[in-house]
Amino acid sequence: MLHHSLLLFYRSFQRFKLTFFINLIGLAAGLICVILIGLWVWDECTIDAFHTNRHRLFQVMENTTTPEGLIVTGSQTTDFLGDALAAEIPEIEAAVVTTPPAFFPTFTIAVGEKQAKGTGKFVGKNFFSIFSYPAIAGNITTALNNNNGIILSESLARKIYNTTDVIGKPVDYTLFDIKKEAYITAVIADVPANTSEAFDFVMSFDAFKSIMRFPDMPPNWDAPAPFATYVTVREGASLEAAQAKVRDFIKNKSTNAAHRALFLKPYTDLYLYGTYENGVQTGGRIVYVRLFAIIAVFVVVIACINFMNLFTAQASYKLKEIGIKKAMGARRRSLIYHYLGEAILMSLVALFVALAGVQLLLPLFNSATGKDLALSWNIEQLLWLIAITLVTGLLAGSYPAIYLSRFAPAQVLRGKVMRTWGEAWARRGLVVFQFALSVVFIVCVWVVYRQVEFVQHKNLGYTNENLVYFEATGRVAQQAETFLTEIQRVPGVVSASSLVGNLLQSERMLSQQITWEGKSVETGGTAVNYGLLETIGLELVAGRTFSREFTADTTQFIINETAVKELGMTDPIGQKTANGYTIIGVVKDFHFQTLHEPVRPFRFRLEPHYATTIMVRLAAGTERQTLAALEEIHKRYNPGVPFDYIFQDQAYQAQYQAEKRVGILSRYFATVAIIISCLGLLGLAAFTTERRRREIAIRKVLGAGEFSVLYLLTRDFSVLVIAGIVIALPVSGYIVHYWLQGFAYRITVAWWYFAGAGMLALLLAWVTVGVHTFRATRVNPTYALKDD
């Protein structure tokens, strides 16, 4: 039976080579898209899924209701919240406090003259009982008991000691301008690639409190804090009960917390579900995961439509075969199985072609997505590939199998097969659907491209061109003022100053409430050095900036226009806030968040001691030589430490990496969808011209010109494509409108985006059909009439 099916498949290939290759290319292209997107989706959905306790692991989040009734969701908590939750709520098994991601710049770790940079975090003592980071050396359960202990990753240990046999050995580290010595108490395996937070070493949170000189005082439940709290819920405990007790926990601790409510968010959801609007989870990266999963499905559907259309278009050539088989006793079920088998066999052939294509395209795909994906050939992945192939084959072959097997043998053998309007409309409807999807893809790709271009070139309220920053480590941090003075004398340096973190992290790192005349406003903010506002190019609209002439400036604020507006101030200069700070200046609004968010209140405070991110304004055209001079100075202060600087405009654009990748991938997959649609149209055009070649010959004999025949043959296809365009325009309009709502600042979608997409699709259809049809119109009519 299998031999017979393979023989028929081979004969079908010999007889209909054009159709075979169109179907093969279409299905292979569709499967390539599905496999690539499937690998990416799987990787995205398994971020942070390696933790043993992942089903019971949560982060404590907070909803704060503003005086205007809006709910703001955040992840910042106090350092003592976790211990209180574990002690007072029976459903919570354990809790740990950590410094949040991006809280610190990279640390410099040194052993003698050998130095290395790494990302570090301070964590509670039971961090490794909650999170699954396996130990290579040392006792992980007691490694954080000593405030002078440090846990290194395997790669960092090998960098500074060339081995992992390092327990008890000393290392020096520098935080801000503080230099400390620690002793290695454990080595852990490198953090897996599928994690949302990578780090190179870990130290005790008690060590952090000691370094930062936290006062030993009772918990203040009304005090803001920037830390992260994670908990595990007991096995078998009621999550609903835990959520209910956590919700009112702070309200029960403070009479001033009626507007605050805590909740537990699954740790594995943090990466994909990170966007909240008015206290409700509304999206995040999951939007793009769903988007590309839908794109993969639609690309395969378009390829399957080609198969359906071309297979049913061949019906006239297969009717006699079907009639003879039925006359010999073949049942309809067996014919359905045969044609489904043919479709599945075609899908299997397409799968092998697709796998070769995936191997070739994976480096390019990894470059576009910023990942390191690969076909692993494990049982799970093989079963997934087989399932996709079978589903594709069944989807592609279902309609043709049912359609071809329904003909009565007597009618077929007499050549009196009646074709219904339903069959014709079904084929036309599939073509319309294909091109409707293609137009939707074109519109979406164009809008994504324009929006990403818009956010990358929008005026941010400060000048980010020729502005670089780098972390002050080692002697640079210890002698920051001397270093700043020296680099300001470098030709090509317009100005230089420093701040805590950087402008694009300020809102989530140093959030604080400002209260004035009973009205409180949550602000983002940062601590700065003298001259920082001038260096980054902020415009002062009232008051003055920080000055060395005023010794009291360490108790002063500079705020932005939005903060003034939300506090309801008419004359902000000289006003004193409830926490004792005086407002001395107001700067014009600037964007310290992505353009997904509107400008929010912001405040600067003067704390040169903690400002360890050096910002330097370079003269235009002198960037290369100036950076070389800065590197030489940095090398004198920190021999052997790399001079790692970042351009501010590049850091800003990196915030939109997800959108840029969406744009790139959308272009790739939209192109594939359009090519597959055009291939299907080409196949149908070929069958149409072949079936009507006698009609074409007679028309030409009777005097019809080539262009009139060309118009006759392309008219029907043009109508189908135009119908697809008409359907696609409102659908694409809704999709791009929904996507753009995620940006507080966005482009205006002009009518010509849609008109251009429709015209492009129509032009591609005309070229596809026209080239083949025009060749048919130039054939000598005597050949066609002689053959008939």
C-alpha positions, 0 to 999 in steps of 0.5 A, a space after each residue: 500500500 505504501 509502495 503504491 502511494 509513493 508511486 502515485 506521489 511520484 507520478 503526480 510530481 512528474 505530471 504537475 511539476 509546477 504545482 509540486 514546487 509551488 506547494 513544496 516551497 509554500 509549505 516549507 516556507 510556512 514550516 520554517 516560520 512556524 519552527 523559528 517562531 516556535 523556538 522563540 516562543 518556547 524560549 520566551 515562555 520558559 524564562 525563569 522556569 528552571 526554579 524548583 519552586 516556580 509554581 509556589 514562587 511569587 514577588 510581592 507587588 503593591 497597588 497604590 491608589 492616588 488622590 485622583 483615584 488611579 491605581 499605580 502598580 509597583 514592585 518596590 517594598 521595604 527590606 523588613 516586609 518579607 520577614 513580617 509576612 513569613 512570621 505572620 501569614 501561615 500560608 507563606 513558607 519563606 520570604 527573602 529581600 533582595 536589591 532589585 535588578 539594575 539597582 547597582 552599576 557593575 562592581 569591580 572585583 579585584 585580586 591583587 592586580 587582576 580585576 574583573 567587572 561583574 553584576 552583583 546583588 545583595 540578598 537575604 540569607 535564605 535566597 538559595 533555599 527559594 531560588 534554584 542556583 546550584 552550588 559548585 563549591 561551598 555550602 550554599 545554605 550557610 554561605 551568606 551567614 557572614 557579612 564578609 562572605 561573597 558567592 561567585 559565579 563559576 565564570 567569575 571565579 575562573 576569571 580572577 583565580 583560574 579555578 573554582 577551588 577558591 573557598 576562603 580566598 579573599 577578593 576586593 570589591 568597590 561599591 560607590 567610593 567604598 572599598 571592601 574585602 570579602 571572602 569567597 564562601 561558595 561558587 555557583 553555576 553560571 546563571 542560565 541563559 533563560 533567566 530574566 535577571 543575570 548576576 555574577 556574584 551575591 552578597 548578604 543583605 546585612 552587608 548592604 545594610 552595614 555598607 549603607 549604614 542603615 539605622 537600627 530602628 523599628 519598622 516604618 511602614 510608611 517609609 518608601 523603599 526600593 527593594 524586592 521581596 519574594 515569597 514561597 507559598 506552602 505546598 497545598 496552602 490556599 493561594 486565595 487565602 494568602 492573597 487575601 491576608 497579604 492584601 491588607 497587610 500594610 493597612 493593618 500596620 499603618 493608619 496612613 496606608 488605606 490607599 495601599 494594597 499588596 498582592 502576590 505575582 507569580 515569579 514566572 509571570 514577571 518577564 512576560 506580564 509586566 504591564 499594568 494599567 490602573 491596577 490591572 495587568 494589561 500586557 507586556 512581552 506576552 503581547 509579542 509572544 501571542 502576536 508571533 504565534 498568530 503570525 506563524 499560524 496564519 503563514 501556515 494557513 496561507 501555505 495550506 490555502 495554496 495547496 487546497 486551491 492548486 489541488 482542487 484546480 487539478 480536479 479535471 485532470 484527476 477525475 478519470 482516475 477517481 472514476 475508475 477507482 470508484 468503479 473498481 470498488 474503491 470507497 469514498 473513505 479510502 479515497 479521502 485517506 489516499 489524498 490526505 496521505 498525499 498531503 501529509 507526504 508532501 508536508 513531510 517532504 516540506 519538513 525536511 526542506 524546512 529543517 535545512 532552511 532553519 539551520 541556514 537561517 538560525 544565525 540570522 534569526 538569533 541575531 535579530 532576536 538577540 537569542 541563542 536558539 538551536 534545534 536540540 533534536 530531543 524527544 520533546 522537540 521531535 514530537 513537536 515537529 511531527 505534530 506540526 507536520 501532521 496538522 499542516 498536512 491534514 489542514 492542507 489535504 482535508 478540503 481537497 480530499 473531501 472535494 475530490 472523493 465526492 464525485 459519482 463515477 458514472 458522471 466522471 466517466 461520461 465527462 459530465 461533472 457539474 461544478 457548483 457555484 459553492 466550489 468556485 466561491 470557496 476557491 475565490 474566498 480562499 484567495 481573498 483570505 490570503 491577500 487580506 492577510 497579506 495586506 494586514 501584514 503590510 500595514 502592520 509592518 509599516 506602522 511598526 516601522 514608523 512608530 519605532 522611527 518616531 520614538 527614536 527621534 522624538 525630542 526628549 527634553 534634553 540633548 542625548 547626542 554626544 553624551 556618554 556615561 560610565 561607572 566610577 569604580 576603584 580609584 575613580 569612585 574614591 577620588 571622583 571630584 579629582 577625576 571630574 576636574 581632570 577630565 573637564 580639562 580634556 580638549 573635546 569635553 564640553 562638561 562633565 558631572 555625575 549622578 546615581 544610576 542613569 536617567 533611564 533607570 531613575 524612575 524605578 530606582 529612586 521613587 519617592 513621595 513629595 508631600 506639600 500642603 497635604 497633597 502627595 505625589 509619587 515621583 521618580 528621581 535621582 541624586 546628582 552632582 553639581 553641573 549635572 543638569 547643565 551637562 545633560 542639557 535640561 532647560 531651567 524654567 524657574 529658579 536656579 540649579 544646584 550651586 557650590 555657593 549655597 551650602 544648604 543645597 543638599 536639603 533642596 529639590 529641583 522638580 519638573 513641570 509635571 510635579 509642579 502641576 500635580 502638586 497644584 503649585 502656582 509659585 513653586 520656588 521657595 516652597 518647602 515639602 513635608 519632608 523638609 526639602 525646599 524647591 529651588 528650581 523647576 526644569 522643563 519636562 523631559 522623558 526619563 521613561 520610555 514613550 509608552 508612558 506619559 511624563 511623570 513627576 520627577 525630582 533631583 536632589 544633590 548628593 555628590 557622594 553617591 553620584 558614581 555614574 560619570 556623564 560627559 558631554 563631548 564636542 561634536 566631531 571630536 568623539 574618537 580622540 576625546 574618548 581615547 584621552 578619557 580612556 588614558 586618564 581612566 587607565 591611570 586611575 584604574 590600571 587593568 580595568 576596561 573603560 566601558 562607556 555607553 552613549 546615552 542615545 544608544 541606551 535610549 534606543 535600547 529601551 525599544 529593542 523589543 519593538 525594533 525586533 518586532 519590526 524586523 521579524 514582522 518584515 521577514 514574516 510578512 514578506 514570506 506570507 506575501 511570497 506564498 500568496 503570490 506563488 499560489 496566485 501564480 499556480 492558479 494563473 497557470 492552470 487558468 491559462 492552460 484550461 482556457 488556451 483554446 479560448 485564447 487561441 480562438 479570440 486571437 484568431 478572431 482579432 483580439 489583441 494581446 492586451 485585451 486577452 491579458 485584461 480578460 485573464 487578469 480581471 478575475 484575479 484583480 477582483 479577488 485581490 481588491 476584495 481582500 484589500 477591502 476586507 483587510 483595511 478595517 481589520 488592519 486599522 483596528 490592529 494598529 490602533 490597538 498596538 499604538 495605544 501602548 504608547 503615550 506618544 505615537 504617530 498619526 496613522 495616515 490614510 495613505 498607509 492603508 492605500 499604499 499597502 493595498 496598491 502594493 498588494 495589487 501591484 504584486 498580484 498583477 506582476 505575478 499573474 501578468 508575467 505568466 499570462 502575458 507569455 500565454 497570450 504570445 503563444 501562436 494560436 495554431 499550436 493550441 488549436 492543432 493540439 486540441 
